[in-house]
Amino acid sequence: MNGPLEFEAIGTRWWIRAEGLTERIEADIRRRIDEFDSVWSRFRSDSTVARWAAEPAPRNGAERTLVLPAEAAPLGRLYRELHELSGGSVTPFIGESLVRLGYDAAYSLTPHGPAVPAPVWGRDARWEDQTVSARGPVLLDIGAAGKGLLVDLVCGVLEDSGVSDYLVDAGGDLRHSGAMAERIGLESPFDSSRAIGVVAVQQQALAASGTARRAWGRGLHHVLDGLTGEPVRRVVASWVLAPEAIQADGLATALFFVPGQELAARYGVEWLTVHSDGHAEGSEYFLEGLF
C-alpha cells in the first residue's frame, strides 16, 4: 500500500501510517475494530452492551451479569482505579445520564430529562475482571478509556504482523512506535483552528480529552461527573503521555476530576490541563512546548 491508511470507524477519523502495511493487515485492522464495536458500542442496538442494557430486570431483584471479552479485564481494572481516585466521578456506568442529556444512540442532541447520577459502584453495579454485574438496567459507556484501548488493540494487530514502525491516530488519541519522534500539535479548546503548543511523542501514547468536540445545547457536553450526571465546568481540555493508549485515555479523563500531580505521582505520566478561565497546569514536558 502507498501512503497512510485513512477511514472512519467508531464515530471518529482514523489515520494509520505504518511501514509494511498491506491489504491483509488493513483487513485485520478493520475486522478488529468491528469486533470491538459490536461488543462495546452503545450507539448500536445490536451490540453486546446495548442488548444487555435493554434486558428487563429480574422481578425478584436478582443480579444480572454480563461476561465480556478478555480486553474487559484491564479496562475494568483501570476504571476501578480511576473511580476510586476521583471519588466516584469517573465511572463506566454513566451511559444513562449521557442518553438523558441527548448524547444518545440517534445523536439527537436533545435532552430527554434531567441528569441523574450514575449507579453506585459496589451497590448498584460492579465490574470484576471480564464480568459486569448489576441489579437493574445499566448502560455501559467506556468513552473515558475505550478508544485508547482500541488504539492499543490495533497496534497489537500491527505488531503481530511484524510491523514495528507506526503511528496510529484515532481522532487525536494516538500511539507511536519507531526510531523518529513525532511532533504533535495540541488543539486549542477555545478555537479548533489553532494549536496552543506541540509535544514530541516517541514510543508512547498521547491522548486528549476536551469538552468542545462533543458539545451541544447550552453548556452540554460528553464529559460528565458520575456523582451528579452533570457536565463538568472547571476543566475544558487535558492531555496525557503514557506508555499505552488505554492509560493515556483514561488518565486524560481523570484530569477533569483529579489533580495532575496526583496522577503523575501514581502513574509516572506527563500531563497538561487547561481550565475554563484559560490558564494551564501541567508537567514540565508539556509546559515547555506551549506557545
Backbone as CSV, one residue per row, in Angstrom:
resi,resn,N_x,N_y,N_z,CA_x,CA_y,CA_z,C_x,C_y,C_z
1,MET,0.842,-1.197,0.000,0.000,0.000,0.000,0.878,1.249,0.000
2,ASN,0.416,2.277,-0.690,1.137,3.541,-0.737,0.424,4.569,0.131
3,GLY,1.176,5.237,0.989,0.584,6.271,1.817,-0.108,5.712,3.040
4,PRO,-0.561,6.607,3.915,-1.219,6.177,5.146,-2.619,5.641,4.874
5,LEU,-3.120,4.882,5.817,-4.477,4.354,5.764,-5.398,5.313,6.506
6,GLU,-6.478,5.745,5.851,-7.427,6.662,6.464,-8.844,6.119,6.293
7,PHE,-9.631,6.165,7.357,-11.013,5.697,7.286,-11.783,6.184,8.515
8,GLU,-13.103,6.064,8.447,-13.988,6.406,9.557,-14.415,5.125,10.264
9,ALA,-14.374,5.136,11.588,-14.854,3.994,12.365,-15.098,4.452,13.795
10,ILE,-16.037,3.844,14.461,-16.475,4.147,15.830,-16.699,5.647,16.028
11,GLY,-17.203,6.315,14.989,-17.545,7.719,15.116,-16.379,8.678,15.096
12,THR,-15.211,8.219,14.628,-14.043,9.100,14.580,-13.199,8.785,13.354
13,ARG,-12.276,9.677,13.050,-11.396,9.511,11.905,-10.117,8.808,12.323
14,TRP,-9.756,7.744,11.618,-8.526,7.000,11.862,-7.485,7.349,10.803
15,TRP,-6.250,7.473,11.239,-5.112,7.741,10.347,-3.971,6.847,10.827
16,ILE,-3.561,5.936,9.955,-2.528,4.957,10.326,-1.399,5.003,9.318
17,ARG,-0.200,5.318,9.796,0.999,5.242,8.986,1.857,4.115,9.528
18,ALA,2.192,3.182,8.663,2.954,2.018,9.121,3.835,1.503,8.004
19,GLU,5.067,1.153,8.356,5.977,0.537,7.397,5.560,-0.920,7.195
20,GLY,5.316,-1.288,5.931,4.944,-2.671,5.658,3.462,-2.941,5.739
21,LEU,2.636,-1.886,5.680,1.186,-2.064,5.738,0.691,-2.710,4.447
22,THR,-0.083,-3.772,4.555,-0.608,-4.493,3.392,-2.127,-4.524,3.444
23,GLU,-2.747,-4.970,2.362,-4.203,-5.089,2.332,-4.686,-6.114,3.360
24,ARG,-3.913,-7.168,3.558,-4.306,-8.163,4.561,-4.294,-7.564,5.960
25,ILE,-3.257,-6.781,6.273,-3.186,-6.146,7.586,-4.325,-5.146,7.740
26,GLU,-4.615,-4.394,6.681,-5.743,-3.459,6.745,-7.043,-4.195,7.044
27,ALA,-7.269,-5.326,6.397,-8.483,-6.109,6.645,-8.533,-6.591,8.091
28,ASP,-7.378,-7.012,8.633,-7.325,-7.457,10.024,-7.642,-6.306,10.979
29,ILE,-7.144,-5.107,10.658,-7.419,-3.939,11.491,-8.910,-3.620,11.488
30,ARG,-9.493,-3.582,10.312,-10.927,-3.258,10.221,-11.765,-4.311,10.933
31,ARG,-11.361,-5.573,10.819,-12.092,-6.652,11.487,-12.009,-6.493,13.002
32,ARG,-10.819,-6.138,13.504,-10.662,-5.982,14.959,-11.488,-4.819,15.476
33,ILE,-11.532,-3.736,14.722,-12.328,-2.583,15.141,-13.809,-2.940,15.176
34,ASP,-14.280,-3.672,14.156,-15.693,-4.042,14.114,-16.046,-4.991,15.250
35,GLU,-15.140,-5.912,15.568,-15.384,-6.821,16.699,-15.538,-6.024,17.989
36,PHE,-14.667,-5.066,18.186,-14.721,-4.225,19.381,-16.025,-3.441,19.418
37,ASP,-16.385,-2.839,18.300,-17.596,-2.025,18.229,-18.840,-2.865,18.492
38,SER,-18.850,-4.093,18.008,-20.024,-4.950,18.166,-20.246,-5.352,19.618
39,VAL,-19.218,-5.232,20.436,-19.348,-5.528,21.860,-19.668,-4.269,22.653
40,TRP,-18.905,-3.189,22.418,-18.877,-2.070,23.346,-19.730,-0.862,22.967
41,SER,-20.142,-0.752,21.714,-20.819,0.470,21.282,-22.220,0.585,21.871
42,ARG,-22.493,1.709,22.532,-23.861,1.948,22.989,-24.677,2.665,21.912
43,PHE,-24.067,2.897,20.759,-24.762,3.523,19.636,-25.301,2.487,18.650
44,ARG,-25.066,1.209,18.924,-25.579,0.119,18.097,-26.547,-0.721,18.915
45,SER,-27.773,-0.858,18.424,-28.771,-1.623,19.178,-28.418,-3.096,19.255
46,ASP,-27.556,-3.563,18.327,-27.194,-4.974,18.322,-25.913,-5.266,19.080
47,SER,-25.299,-4.263,19.710,-24.055,-4.512,20.441,-24.338,-5.277,21.730
48,THR,-23.299,-5.878,22.258,-23.454,-6.664,23.489,-23.926,-5.791,24.649
49,VAL,-23.322,-4.620,24.843,-23.693,-3.786,25.990,-25.078,-3.183,25.809
50,ALA,-25.481,-2.854,24.577,-26.809,-2.282,24.347,-27.894,-3.323,24.577
51,ARG,-27.671,-4.542,24.098,-28.668,-5.600,24.305,-28.804,-5.944,25.783
52,TRP,-27.684,-5.939,26.512,-27.739,-6.237,27.948,-28.499,-5.147,28.692
53,ALA,-28.273,-3.894,28.321,-28.976,-2.792,28.979,-30.469,-2.846,28.724
54,ALA,-30.880,-3.392,27.573,-32.300,-3.432,27.218,-33.040,-4.615,27.839
55,GLU,-32.305,-5.552,28.411,-32.969,-6.703,29.035,-33.769,-6.264,30.255
56,PRO,-34.960,-6.812,30.451,-35.741,-6.456,31.643,-35.063,-6.961,32.912
57,ALA,-35.167,-6.189,33.961,-34.589,-6.597,35.239,-35.403,-7.742,35.837
58,PRO,-34.746,-8.706,36.488,-35.480,-9.800,37.127,-36.470,-9.269,38.160
59,ARG,-37.627,-9.856,38.233,-38.657,-9.390,39.161,-38.265,-9.581,40.618
60,ASN,-37.419,-10.548,40.881,-37.024,-10.806,42.269,-35.845,-9.947,42.718
61,GLY,-35.387,-9.012,41.873,-34.287,-8.133,42.250,-32.929,-8.783,42.179
62,ALA,-32.835,-9.957,41.560,-31.557,-10.663,41.457,-30.592,-9.912,40.534
63,GLU,-29.319,-10.157,40.730,-28.313,-9.541,39.883,-28.352,-10.118,38.472
64,ARG,-28.053,-9.281,37.523,-27.808,-9.721,36.151,-26.314,-9.615,35.903
65,THR,-25.779,-10.516,35.117,-24.344,-10.486,34.832,-24.108,-10.473,33.334
66,LEU,-23.014,-9.835,32.948,-22.601,-9.756,31.556,-21.137,-10.152,31.492
67,VAL,-20.837,-11.202,30.745,-19.455,-11.659,30.574,-18.927,-11.073,29.268
68,LEU,-17.824,-10.355,29.363,-17.257,-9.619,28.243,-15.955,-10.267,27.769
69,PRO,-15.433,-9.858,26.604,-14.188,-10.436,26.097,-12.989,-10.133,27.002
70,ALA,-11.869,-10.746,26.696,-10.672,-10.649,27.533,-10.199,-9.216,27.729
71,GLU,-10.398,-8.354,26.729,-9.935,-6.970,26.852,-10.654,-6.207,27.962
72,ALA,-11.769,-6.769,28.451,-12.524,-6.106,29.514,-11.765,-6.084,30.834
73,ALA,-10.891,-7.063,31.076,-10.214,-7.158,32.368,-9.321,-5.945,32.640
74,PRO,-8.365,-5.589,31.755,-7.556,-4.394,32.038,-8.367,-3.106,32.013
75,LEU,-9.407,-3.056,31.184,-10.256,-1.864,31.145,-11.005,-1.700,32.459
76,GLY,-11.545,-2.790,32.975,-12.261,-2.724,34.247,-11.348,-2.351,35.401
77,ARG,-10.113,-2.877,35.402,-9.170,-2.537,36.468,-8.838,-1.049,36.451
78,LEU,-8.622,-0.492,35.250,-8.320,0.929,35.156,-9.504,1.764,35.618
79,TYR,-10.703,1.397,35.203,-11.893,2.132,35.646,-12.035,2.082,37.164
80,ARG,-11.765,0.940,37.746,-11.884,0.824,39.198,-10.895,1.761,39.892
81,GLU,-9.648,1.817,39.399,-8.648,2.713,39.976,-9.073,4.172,39.847
82,LEU,-9.529,4.556,38.651,-9.895,5.948,38.420,-11.168,6.315,39.176
83,HIS,-12.062,5.362,39.326,-13.276,5.590,40.132,-12.897,5.906,41.568
84,GLU,-11.965,5.148,42.110,-11.546,5.376,43.491,-10.774,6.687,43.629
85,LEU,-9.860,6.969,42.688,-9.071,8.194,42.758,-9.941,9.440,42.636
86,SER,-11.007,9.350,41.840,-11.872,10.508,41.605,-13.038,10.591,42.579
87,GLY,-13.100,9.689,43.532,-14.208,9.698,44.480,-15.530,9.340,43.852
88,GLY,-15.498,8.611,42.735,-16.723,8.176,42.081,-17.105,8.981,40.855
89,SER,-16.357,10.025,40.537,-16.710,10.868,39.389,-16.452,10.176,38.054
90,VAL,-15.367,9.397,37.958,-15.089,8.627,36.741,-15.742,7.259,36.888
91,THR,-16.626,6.911,35.966,-17.353,5.653,36.072,-17.784,5.167,34.695
92,PRO,-17.786,3.859,34.466,-18.292,3.329,33.198,-19.810,3.173,33.191
93,PHE,-20.461,3.502,34.302,-21.905,3.311,34.410,-22.688,4.596,34.119
94,ILE,-22.090,5.494,33.341,-22.652,6.816,33.109,-23.534,6.874,31.853
95,GLY,-23.736,5.755,31.182,-24.440,5.754,29.906,-25.826,6.360,29.944
96,GLU,-26.630,6.017,30.945,-28.000,6.536,31.022,-28.018,8.045,31.166
97,SER,-27.073,8.591,31.900,-27.003,10.042,32.065,-26.702,10.718,30.729
98,LEU,-25.803,10.142,29.935,-25.487,10.700,28.620,-26.711,10.660,27.707
99,VAL,-27.450,9.560,27.752,-28.667,9.445,26.940,-29.679,10.517,27.324
100,ARG,-29.880,10.717,28.615,-30.851,11.714,29.082,-30.500,13.123,28.607
101,LEU,-29.207,13.405,28.515,-28.791,14.744,28.106,-28.734,14.907,26.586
102,GLY,-29.023,13.836,25.837,-29.100,13.947,24.385,-28.002,13.276,23.615
103,TYR,-26.979,12.753,24.314,-25.902,12.050,23.621,-26.298,10.588,23.539
104,ASP,-27.319,10.324,22.721,-27.942,9.018,22.657,-27.574,8.300,21.367
105,ALA,-28.173,7.121,21.173,-27.825,6.303,20.017,-28.165,6.994,18.697
106,ALA,-29.160,7.859,18.712,-29.568,8.573,17.500,-28.854,9.906,17.339
107,TYR,-27.950,10.234,18.270,-27.276,11.539,18.278,-28.309,12.670,18.195
108,SER,-29.375,12.534,18.952,-30.430,13.551,18.890,-29.968,14.904,19.403
109,LEU,-29.013,14.875,20.376,-28.501,16.099,20.999,-29.636,16.944,21.567
110,THR,-30.671,16.243,21.992,-31.828,16.881,22.618,-32.066,16.228,23.968
111,PRO,-31.974,16.975,25.060,-32.180,16.365,26.379,-33.552,15.708,26.499
112,HIS,-33.550,14.506,27.111,-34.788,13.761,27.320,-35.265,13.842,28.766
113,GLY,-34.500,14.476,29.603,-34.841,14.547,31.013,-33.670,15.086,31.797
114,PRO,-33.832,15.255,33.095,-32.748,15.794,33.913,-31.605,14.803,34.062
115,ALA,-30.422,15.331,34.304,-29.267,14.477,34.554,-29.488,13.659,35.810
116,VAL,-28.944,12.460,35.832,-29.053,11.597,37.006,-27.673,11.058,37.351
117,PRO,-27.377,10.857,38.617,-26.090,10.247,38.984,-25.969,8.848,38.413
118,ALA,-24.752,8.413,38.199,-24.513,7.053,37.726,-24.826,6.054,38.842
119,PRO,-25.203,4.833,38.493,-25.346,3.785,39.506,-24.084,3.689,40.357
120,VAL,-24.259,3.443,41.631,-23.135,3.417,42.565,-22.364,2.107,42.429
121,TRP,-21.065,2.247,42.221,-20.186,1.075,42.094,-20.142,0.334,43.432
122,GLY,-20.409,-0.952,43.381,-20.383,-1.780,44.585,-21.745,-1.964,45.214
123,ARG,-22.662,-1.038,44.935,-24.028,-1.179,45.456,-24.995,-1.524,44.321
124,ASP,-24.997,-0.707,43.272,-25.920,-0.917,42.155,-25.293,-1.728,41.024
125,ALA,-23.990,-1.617,40.861,-23.293,-2.295,39.772,-21.827,-2.447,40.137
126,ARG,-21.163,-3.379,39.492,-19.730,-3.555,39.713,-19.124,-4.244,38.495
127,TRP,-17.816,-4.118,38.390,-17.060,-4.679,37.257,-15.859,-5.386,37.835
128,GLU,-15.816,-6.701,37.659,-14.710,-7.512,38.147,-14.191,-8.369,37.003
129,ASP,-12.932,-8.143,36.625,-12.311,-8.862,35.515,-13.156,-8.713,34.246
130,GLN,-13.704,-9.809,33.735,-14.479,-9.747,32.500,-15.984,-9.696,32.746
131,THR,-16.393,-9.560,33.995,-17.820,-9.659,34.318,-18.345,-8.374,34.934
132,VAL,-19.440,-7.876,34.368,-20.164,-6.737,34.923,-21.457,-7.268,35.526
133,SER,-21.775,-6.818,36.732,-22.992,-7.250,37.422,-23.798,-6.035,37.828
134,ALA,-25.130,-6.183,37.804,-25.997,-5.072,38.194,-27.341,-5.608,38.641
135,ARG,-28.014,-4.845,39.500,-29.335,-5.240,39.986,-30.465,-4.631,39.171
136,GLY,-30.127,-3.725,38.271,-31.114,-3.122,37.393,-30.485,-2.832,36.053
137,PRO,-31.238,-2.255,35.124,-30.661,-1.916,33.818,-29.510,-0.933,33.960
138,VAL,-28.391,-1.244,33.362,-27.217,-0.372,33.372,-26.665,-0.308,31.953
139,LEU,-26.479,0.921,31.469,-25.903,1.114,30.149,-24.442,1.512,30.308
140,LEU,-23.553,0.606,29.916,-22.127,0.898,29.999,-21.728,1.941,28.959
141,ASP,-20.844,2.833,29.345,-20.223,3.765,28.412,-18.742,3.812,28.753
142,ILE,-17.910,3.339,27.824,-16.466,3.267,28.089,-15.722,4.397,27.385
143,GLY,-16.418,5.527,27.155,-15.808,6.643,26.457,-14.586,7.220,27.142
144,ALA,-14.453,7.027,28.437,-13.309,7.589,29.154,-11.997,6.912,28.803
145,ALA,-12.034,5.658,28.400,-10.779,4.935,28.124,-10.891,3.942,26.981
146,GLY,-12.085,3.742,26.456,-12.289,2.699,25.461,-11.585,2.937,24.148
147,LYS,-11.562,4.181,23.673,-10.890,4.442,22.400,-9.396,4.187,22.531
148,GLY,-8.827,4.533,23.681,-7.426,4.241,23.905,-7.147,2.753,23.877
149,LEU,-8.033,1.983,24.502,-7.889,0.530,24.471,-7.906,0.022,23.038
150,LEU,-8.830,0.540,22.219,-8.916,0.080,20.836,-7.670,0.469,20.042
151,VAL,-7.113,1.633,20.291,-5.852,2.006,19.650,-4.776,0.976,19.984
152,ASP,-4.689,0.582,21.245,-3.703,-0.433,21.641,-3.962,-1.763,20.936
153,LEU,-5.220,-2.138,20.802,-5.548,-3.399,20.136,-5.167,-3.348,18.663
154,VAL,-5.374,-2.210,18.011,-4.967,-2.059,16.611,-3.449,-2.119,16.494
155,CYS,-2.744,-1.492,17.433,-1.284,-1.597,17.437,-0.853,-3.048,17.610
156,GLY,-1.596,-3.805,18.390,-1.303,-5.224,18.551,-1.445,-5.989,17.250
157,VAL,-2.445,-5.619,16.435,-2.602,-6.243,15.119,-1.375,-5.964,14.267
158,LEU,-0.896,-4.718,14.279,0.293,-4.362,13.503,1.514,-5.146,13.983
159,GLU,1.711,-5.193,15.292,2.883,-5.869,15.834,2.839,-7.370,15.593
160,ASP,1.645,-7.948,15.682,1.513,-9.380,15.398,1.832,-9.696,13.942
161,SER,1.719,-8.679,13.077,2.027,-8.848,11.656,3.465,-8.458,11.327
162,GLY,4.265,-8.178,12.353,5.664,-7.851,12.144,5.940,-6.390,11.882
163,VAL,4.952,-5.516,12.072,5.137,-4.081,11.853,5.578,-3.444,13.160
164,SER,6.724,-2.767,13.143,7.243,-2.168,14.371,7.390,-0.656,14.288
165,ASP,7.217,-0.082,13.109,7.334,1.364,12.921,5.968,1.880,12.474
166,TYR,5.267,2.588,13.354,3.910,3.009,13.022,3.475,4.204,13.866
167,LEU,2.420,4.847,13.385,1.680,5.848,14.145,0.208,5.567,13.911
168,VAL,-0.505,5.274,14.974,-1.944,5.017,14.906,-2.657,6.163,15.610
169,ASP,-3.485,6.892,14.872,-4.182,8.061,15.394,-5.677,7.870,15.201
170,ALA,-6.418,7.828,16.301,-7.876,7.709,16.255,-8.476,8.974,16.844
171,GLY,-8.687,9.960,15.996,-9.310,11.197,16.438,-8.547,11.917,17.525
172,GLY,-7.219,11.870,17.473,-6.410,12.575,18.463,-5.861,11.710,19.571
173,ASP,-6.372,10.506,19.730,-5.786,9.537,20.652,-4.858,8.660,19.823
174,LEU,-3.567,8.677,20.137,-2.617,8.036,19.236,-1.532,7.296,19.993
175,ARG,-0.875,6.407,19.239,0.257,5.655,19.792,1.325,5.538,18.724
176,HIS,2.562,5.731,19.141,3.702,5.763,18.219,4.694,4.660,18.550
177,SER,5.297,4.118,17.496,6.414,3.191,17.647,7.376,3.452,16.508
178,GLY,8.654,3.647,16.832,9.639,3.895,15.786,10.814,4.697,16.295
179,ALA,11.813,4.835,15.446,13.055,5.498,15.843,12.954,7.015,15.839
180,MET,12.033,7.558,15.052,11.908,9.006,14.923,10.672,9.504,15.661
181,ALA,10.860,10.503,16.530,9.746,11.066,17.282,8.795,11.824,16.357
182,GLU,7.523,11.900,16.751,6.518,12.681,16.048,6.196,13.924,16.880
183,ARG,6.150,15.082,16.222,5.730,16.308,16.882,4.240,16.494,16.629
184,ILE,3.476,16.544,17.713,2.016,16.584,17.633,1.515,17.921,18.165
185,GLY,0.654,18.566,17.399,0.055,19.816,17.847,-1.050,19.582,18.860
186,LEU,-1.185,20.507,19.802,-2.211,20.443,20.832,-3.308,21.444,20.471
187,GLU,-4.458,20.930,20.083,-5.550,21.781,19.602,-6.121,22.650,20.717
188,SER,-6.313,23.929,20.419,-6.888,24.843,21.400,-8.318,24.437,21.728
189,PRO,-8.675,24.374,23.012,-10.056,24.061,23.369,-11.014,25.221,23.104
190,PHE,-10.467,26.373,22.757,-11.293,27.560,22.513,-11.399,27.909,21.030
191,ASP,-10.510,27.340,20.185,-10.507,27.613,18.748,-9.851,26.430,18.052
192,SER,-10.660,25.557,17.441,-10.137,24.317,16.870,-9.208,24.555,15.684
193,SER,-9.165,25.770,15.153,-8.275,26.059,14.035,-6.873,26.418,14.500
194,ARG,-6.663,26.493,15.800,-5.367,26.893,16.333,-4.809,25.817,17.272
195,ALA,-3.489,25.860,17.445,-2.822,24.984,18.413,-2.271,25.835,19.540
196,ILE,-2.254,25.273,20.738,-1.693,26.001,21.878,-0.275,25.551,22.183
197,GLY,0.202,24.545,21.446,1.552,24.056,21.661,1.803,22.787,20.883
198,VAL,2.973,22.221,21.081,3.338,20.955,20.451,4.009,20.070,21.494
199,VAL,3.967,18.772,21.236,4.633,17.824,22.117,5.247,16.730,21.260
200,ALA,6.440,16.283,21.624,7.104,15.197,20.910,6.677,13.858,21.504
201,VAL,6.294,12.935,20.636,5.835,11.613,21.056,6.713,10.557,20.404
202,GLN,7.331,9.716,21.215,8.153,8.631,20.695,8.016,7.405,21.578
203,GLN,7.623,6.317,20.978,7.423,5.054,21.704,6.468,5.251,22.871
204,GLN,5.459,6.087,22.661,4.490,6.423,23.703,3.112,6.578,23.086
205,ALA,2.149,6.793,23.962,0.787,7.099,23.537,0.414,8.479,24.056
206,LEU,-0.336,9.211,23.256,-0.844,10.529,23.629,-2.355,10.504,23.497
207,ALA,-3.038,10.947,24.536,-4.498,11.038,24.481,-4.936,12.419,24.925
208,ALA,-6.011,12.878,24.324,-6.591,14.171,24.665,-8.047,13.981,25.034
209,SER,-8.529,14.824,25.927,-9.944,14.849,26.260,-10.364,16.309,26.351
210,GLY,-11.545,16.612,25.854,-11.988,18.003,25.878,-13.493,18.112,25.800
211,THR,-13.986,19.258,26.177,-15.429,19.480,26.210,-15.963,20.108,24.931
212,ALA,-15.089,20.509,24.000,-15.541,21.236,22.820,-15.946,20.321,21.666
213,ARG,-15.272,19.164,21.529,-15.511,18.314,20.365,-16.927,17.727,20.344
214,ARG,-17.425,17.285,21.486,-18.774,16.722,21.558,-19.596,17.586,22.503
215,ALA,-19.999,18.731,21.985,-20.768,19.693,22.774,-22.026,20.073,22.006
216,TRP,-23.077,20.352,22.745,-24.349,20.711,22.111,-25.183,21.490,23.131
217,GLY,-26.203,22.171,22.651,-27.080,22.889,23.564,-26.328,23.940,24.358
218,ARG,-26.864,24.298,25.467,-26.262,25.307,26.329,-25.481,24.616,27.452
219,GLY,-24.169,24.575,27.273,-23.315,24.005,28.303,-23.329,22.503,28.393
220,LEU,-23.844,21.811,27.372,-23.888,20.350,27.409,-22.725,19.767,26.618
221,HIS,-22.079,18.770,27.199,-21.014,18.045,26.522,-20.907,16.659,27.136
222,HIS,-19.970,15.858,26.621,-19.951,14.437,26.947,-19.132,14.074,28.183
223,VAL,-18.442,15.011,28.800,-17.645,14.688,29.991,-18.509,14.966,31.217
224,LEU,-19.043,13.902,31.791,-19.967,14.034,32.921,-19.325,13.585,34.221
225,ASP,-19.797,14.172,35.302,-19.413,13.755,36.647,-20.372,12.659,37.092
226,GLY,-19.842,11.471,37.338,-20.687,10.355,37.723,-21.465,10.584,39.003
227,LEU,-20.996,11.487,39.862,-21.692,11.750,41.130,-22.973,12.528,40.930
228,THR,-23.047,13.309,39.857,-24.229,14.152,39.612,-24.882,13.883,38.266
229,GLY,-24.121,13.347,37.320,-24.611,13.196,35.958,-24.515,14.469,35.146
230,GLU,-23.982,15.528,35.733,-23.893,16.828,35.073,-22.543,16.997,34.361
231,PRO,-22.530,17.781,33.277,-21.247,18.087,32.611,-20.316,18.851,33.542
232,VAL,-19.020,18.566,33.421,-18.032,19.278,34.234,-17.856,20.688,33.694
233,ARG,-17.434,21.620,34.558,-17.315,23.021,34.167,-15.903,23.577,34.341
234,ARG,-15.144,23.088,35.282,-13.882,23.730,35.669,-12.783,23.505,34.654
235,VAL,-12.698,22.318,34.061,-11.652,21.958,33.105,-12.272,21.848,31.719
236,VAL,-11.530,22.311,30.681,-12.056,22.230,29.317,-11.244,21.309,28.412
237,ALA,-10.000,20.996,28.783,-9.187,20.109,27.950,-8.052,19.514,28.761
238,SER,-7.596,18.342,28.337,-6.484,17.680,29.024,-5.749,16.781,28.046
239,TRP,-4.474,16.550,28.338,-3.642,15.647,27.547,-2.774,14.823,28.495
240,VAL,-2.491,13.587,28.090,-1.610,12.712,28.863,-0.725,11.928,27.915
241,LEU,0.553,11.838,28.256,1.508,10.947,27.597,1.757,9.758,28.518
242,ALA,1.599,8.551,27.998,1.760,7.347,28.811,2.289,6.223,27.920
243,PRO,2.742,5.123,28.497,3.261,4.018,27.678,2.214,3.409,26.754
244,GLU,0.953,3.341,27.201,-0.108,2.735,26.407,-1.269,3.708,26.262
245,ALA,-2.031,3.540,25.180,-3.125,4.469,24.904,-4.284,4.302,25.881
246,ILE,-4.548,3.104,26.367,-5.634,2.921,27.326,-5.380,3.748,28.579
247,GLN,-4.138,3.749,29.054,-3.798,4.517,30.241,-3.854,6.015,29.951
248,ALA,-3.294,6.432,28.811,-3.316,7.845,28.457,-4.748,8.354,28.343
249,ASP,-5.615,7.588,27.702,-7.005,7.996,27.505,-7.748,8.095,28.832
250,GLY,-7.619,7.068,29.659,-8.308,7.076,30.949,-7.835,8.188,31.861
251,LEU,-6.525,8.432,31.894,-5.991,9.469,32.763,-6.332,10.861,32.250
252,ALA,-6.444,11.020,30.917,-6.858,12.312,30.373,-8.262,12.667,30.861
253,THR,-9.142,11.684,30.954,-10.469,11.925,31.518,-10.388,12.204,33.011
254,ALA,-9.560,11.442,33.703,-9.428,11.620,35.151,-8.935,13.012,35.515
255,LEU,-8.178,13.662,34.626,-7.662,15.004,34.914,-8.773,16.032,35.091
256,PHE,-9.970,15.731,34.655,-11.103,16.634,34.881,-11.533,16.623,36.346
257,PHE,-11.069,15.618,37.103,-11.522,15.457,38.479,-10.393,15.311,39.493
258,VAL,-9.220,14.878,39.043,-8.110,14.555,39.944,-6.927,15.448,39.603
259,PRO,-6.263,16.046,40.595,-5.083,16.873,40.305,-4.025,16.099,39.524
260,GLY,-3.445,16.763,38.533,-2.444,16.114,37.703,-1.245,15.616,38.477
261,GLN,-0.841,16.360,39.513,0.311,15.927,40.310,0.057,14.576,40.959
262,GLU,-1.195,14.357,41.356,-1.545,13.084,41.988,-1.470,11.934,40.988
263,LEU,-1.963,12.156,39.775,-1.908,11.114,38.751,-0.472,10.852,38.314
264,ALA,0.328,11.929,38.196,1.725,11.769,37.791,2.511,10.986,38.828
265,ALA,2.249,11.255,40.106,2.963,10.556,41.172,2.629,9.066,41.177
266,ARG,1.391,8.732,40.840,0.964,7.336,40.873,1.377,6.576,39.613
267,TYR,1.252,7.226,38.453,1.443,6.514,37.186,2.719,6.909,36.434
268,GLY,3.394,7.970,36.854,4.616,8.383,36.187,4.404,8.916,34.786
269,VAL,3.297,9.636,34.555,2.961,10.123,33.223,3.214,11.624,33.114
270,GLU,3.249,12.117,31.870,3.283,13.551,31.594,1.854,14.018,31.362
271,TRP,1.542,15.273,31.760,0.145,15.698,31.704,0.018,17.197,31.489
272,LEU,-1.158,17.597,30.994,-1.486,19.002,30.808,-2.987,19.183,30.964
273,THR,-3.385,20.204,31.710,-4.793,20.531,31.906,-5.012,22.000,31.583
274,VAL,-6.058,22.298,30.805,-6.459,23.676,30.527,-7.794,23.923,31.210
275,HIS,-7.855,24.983,31.991,-9.058,25.306,32.754,-9.963,26.255,31.984
276,SER,-11.198,26.369,32.433,-12.184,27.180,31.728,-11.819,28.653,31.690
277,ASP,-10.993,29.124,32.630,-10.573,30.525,32.611,-9.347,30.748,31.725
278,GLY,-8.853,29.679,31.077,-7.763,29.795,30.122,-6.391,29.451,30.649
279,HIS,-6.226,29.312,31.956,-4.887,29.011,32.453,-4.604,27.507,32.362
280,ALA,-3.317,27.185,32.235,-2.894,25.804,32.059,-2.002,25.359,33.207
281,GLU,-2.112,24.091,33.541,-1.241,23.449,34.520,-0.733,22.152,33.898
282,GLY,0.477,21.762,34.239,0.968,20.514,33.684,2.382,20.201,34.086
283,SER,2.867,19.077,33.584,4.245,18.698,33.821,5.149,19.549,32.931
284,GLU,6.414,19.651,33.293,7.342,20.494,32.556,7.445,20.082,31.098
285,TYR,7.347,18.801,30.827,7.460,18.293,29.457,6.419,18.934,28.561
286,PHE,5.201,19.071,29.043,4.147,19.719,28.267,4.282,21.238,28.294
287,LEU,4.524,21.809,29.460,4.547,23.268,29.591,5.607,23.909,28.723
288,GLU,6.750,23.252,28.556,7.808,23.845,27.745,7.467,23.843,26.262
289,GLY,6.442,23.099,25.852,6.016,23.061,24.458,4.861,23.993,24.142
290,LEU,4.340,24.713,25.155,3.229,25.628,24.907,3.720,26.906,24.224
291,PHE,2.874,27.463,23.377,3.230,28.701,22.676,3.034,29.896,23.604
